[in-house]
Amino acid sequence: MKNPQKPFSLRTYLLIVVAISWPFQIAYMLWAETPFMRYALSSLPMIMVTVATYIADRYIFQDGFSKAGWNWGKSKHYFAVFSLAIFVWVVPTILELVLGMRSIPKGVIVPEILGNFLLRFIATLIPAFGEEFGWRGYMLPHLVKRYRLRTALLLHGFIWWAWHLPVIVGMGMTEQLTDNMGTSIAIMLAITLIPSMMHAMIYAYIWTVTQSLTVVTVYHAAFDEIRDAIETSIGLSPLAQIWQMLTLTVLGGLLLWKGNWKQLTAMKTGESTRVFSNRSD
């Protein structure tokens, strides 16, 4: 006999997600020394978000995933998200090259960079889906049903930032921003909080407007792998880091303030059944 459905509990859901995914984040900070281990131990926590989401819904909440955004989106959506990822990472790099602030290192071949990006991008699609399915396709709609729209969005952004805490703390320990490790960790936490939360607004808006997990997954993979392709070939400069933080903060803030969230707010009253149904257009 099927167990009766239990109301969604954010605490229970997050406990399951953290229990399953954080060990891999911690392992990444401790043991990811080779390229393969870095890829594997950075991808597994992302995939575990989906595993945890499936477990939580299948055995506890039993809400189903019909409104997660099961359609492909449109070509203009893919063009838009790739353009945004390029604007965030490629534009500041090109500006530095044009202004003579840096140069392409010897031995770096642009076609090789593009080829590496394509391979890594394809490999990252599954891990990126892992996060998007959990955070945007499952958790966010539940938060919207419980809280006011902007409260739900901000809470989802804070949770997404907090989920990365093992990596953020590890970065504060290894990069040693000051002579005091505790201060370095505190600075890293402070400088990542707002940009990360505002980036979550961008992810949420892409998912809401496109009604597609596929489109937001492609953006996630493109953002990560354009960044990594530049970092492993030319190197990321302070300008690129500041550029992306400012871009994400400003854009995310504008979307939070003025974005068209009507598809998301419709979930409060159940009007989104049609909006987030299984479509292929």
Order of alpha helices (4+ residues) and beta strands (2+ residues): alpha-alpha-alpha-alpha-alpha-alpha-alpha-alpha-alpha-alpha-alpha
